[in-house]
Amino acid sequence: MITTSWTPRALGIMSSIRTFLRLESASGILLIRAAGIAIIYTNTRLKHLYESLLEIPVYAPTRTMDLARFTPAKSGFL
């Protein structure tokens, strides 16, 4: 038997989050909320936080394709 130090309340919250994330509409709801938060941040004194968030580099490494040299025409995707 595996014992955890999670409280019953924390386990209930985690169960609710898992149930929400299984919904088909979960990604759309999260996207709309993120857009709403971004609009609020850009129109308040928190604008500098939003702008610094946009400057964080995001990379998507792949094992099969070098995206730096990827062009759809050369790869036959057009």
Secondary structure, 3 states (H helix, E strand, C coil): CCCCCCCHHHHHHHHHHHHHHCCCCHHHHHHHHHHHHHHHHHCCCCHHHHHHHHCCCCCCCCCCCCCCCCCHHHHCCC
